[in-house]
Amino acid sequence: MSKNVIFCFSGTGNCLDIAKNIAGGLGDTDIVMMRRAPAVTDVRFCERVGFVFPCHAGRMPLGMEESLRMLSVKPNPYTFGVVSYAGYPGIGLAQLNDIIPLDYWTGISHQSACIWLMPHTLMFPPLTPEKAQKRSAELAAQVAADVKVFKKADKAPSAPLFNRIEASAWPKIAPKKAEDFSVTGKCIGCGQCARLCPKGNIRMIGGRPEFGTDCIQCLSCLQFCPRRAINIGAASETRERWHNPNVTADELNEKLIHID
Ligand SMILES: Cc1cc2nc3c(=O)[nH]c(=O)nc-3n(C[C@H](O)[C@H](O)[C@H](O)COP(=O)(O)O)c2cc1C
């Protein structure tokens, strides 16, 4: 086991990119992916243990709390949490702090994963994907510098009421939204969507993906489809797609990525 461990959930690659940037700044770090049950659960004897994950509907991704409860972390290591979000960080860090008390936490804004829903120029601040990416990399470098010197947060992360309400509705909304997936004639039946789905919710039938409702809305399928053949509702039909340029689909499926 490396000196440092970062547990990472990522749907479209932003959080894995952030985790890799932080790991690069720290050196000797294992990134343990949390899209499925984590391959490593006992990190009590590491020096630093971090968590990098996106805000989904005001909270941490569905299923992540269960994975966090499997981990043995405290009392030894220094702990840190980073949430990536488009417009507001939500209650994910507070949820994490309730399960694993954090020494340090922060948010990194990266709106590009929402490009399938609305153009970047309509988001606040209106950034091009390149600028959003640059800002995210700079903030990750700052996190690495802070974590390296064991910087402490002066208060616990907050859980605003609006986000708590939004977050509590998400477990019911996410599977319903999955009913809106559709596939166009551009599909070549490569099966990448099925391989990427962390819930095994996509089955290839007759060379075409079929979607069930066991969906956490990570949107890896939609964003990594090489033919842009997957839509969710009408909104995505005319929109662009985004996946982080520094992360491959194969990396998202890794259990553990070591960074020297
Ligand atoms: C289903 C879903 C819900 C989201 N909900 C929020 C939200 O409530 N607030 C927010 O600021 N960003 C939200 N986002 C944006 C992501 O948190 C953000 O783009 C993040 O960088 C994605 O990280 P990833 O690429 O590692 O998956 C949402 C994204 C998805 C896919």
PDBQT file of the ligand as one rigid body, heavy atoms in Angstrom, charges set to zero:
ROOT
HETATM    1  C1  LIG A 301     -26.555  13.429 -12.470  1.00  0.00    +0.000 C 
HETATM    2  C2  LIG A 301     -25.721  14.648 -12.195  1.00  0.00    +0.000 A 
HETATM    3  C3  LIG A 301     -26.142  15.535 -11.238  1.00  0.00    +0.000 A 
HETATM    4  C4  LIG A 301     -25.391  16.684 -10.989  1.00  0.00    +0.000 A 
HETATM    5  N1  LIG A 301     -25.822  17.524 -10.019  1.00  0.00    +0.000 NA
HETATM    6  C5  LIG A 301     -25.111  18.634  -9.734  1.00  0.00    +0.000 A 
HETATM    7  C6  LIG A 301     -25.543  19.518  -8.703  1.00  0.00    +0.000 A 
HETATM    8  O1  LIG A 301     -26.527  19.282  -8.011  1.00  0.00    +0.000 OA
HETATM    9  N2  LIG A 301     -24.813  20.632  -8.492  1.00  0.00    +0.000 N 
HETATM   10  C7  LIG A 301     -23.708  20.928  -9.223  1.00  0.00    +0.000 A 
HETATM   11  O2  LIG A 301     -23.108  21.956  -9.005  1.00  0.00    +0.000 OA
HETATM   12  N3  LIG A 301     -23.244  20.070 -10.180  1.00  0.00    +0.000 NA
HETATM   13  C8  LIG A 301     -23.927  18.945 -10.455  1.00  0.00    +0.000 A 
HETATM   14  N4  LIG A 301     -23.479  18.082 -11.425  1.00  0.00    +0.000 N 
HETATM   15  C9  LIG A 301     -22.210  18.366 -12.132  1.00  0.00    +0.000 C 
HETATM   16  C10 LIG A 301     -21.030  17.526 -11.624  1.00  0.00    +0.000 C 
HETATM   17  O3  LIG A 301     -20.987  17.486 -10.222  1.00  0.00    +0.000 OA
HETATM   18  C11 LIG A 301     -19.684  18.074 -12.111  1.00  0.00    +0.000 C 
HETATM   19  O4  LIG A 301     -19.718  18.371 -13.473  1.00  0.00    +0.000 OA
HETATM   20  C12 LIG A 301     -18.518  17.146 -11.816  1.00  0.00    +0.000 C 
HETATM   21  O5  LIG A 301     -17.307  17.786 -12.237  1.00  0.00    +0.000 OA
HETATM   22  C13 LIG A 301     -18.610  15.805 -12.535  1.00  0.00    +0.000 C 
HETATM   23  O6  LIG A 301     -17.545  14.981 -12.111  1.00  0.00    +0.000 OA
HETATM   24  P1  LIG A 301     -17.131  13.659 -12.893  1.00  0.00    +0.000 P 
HETATM   25  O7  LIG A 301     -16.725  14.097 -14.289  1.00  0.00    +0.000 OA
HETATM   26  O8  LIG A 301     -15.972  13.102 -12.157  1.00  0.00    +0.000 OA
HETATM   27  O9  LIG A 301     -18.307  12.761 -12.924  1.00  0.00    +0.000 OA
HETATM   28  C14 LIG A 301     -24.192  16.936 -11.708  1.00  0.00    +0.000 A 
HETATM   29  C15 LIG A 301     -23.777  16.019 -12.673  1.00  0.00    +0.000 A 
HETATM   30  C16 LIG A 301     -24.527  14.880 -12.919  1.00  0.00    +0.000 A 
HETATM   31  C17 LIG A 301     -24.047  13.893 -13.954  1.00  0.00    +0.000 C 
ENDROOT
TORSDOF 0
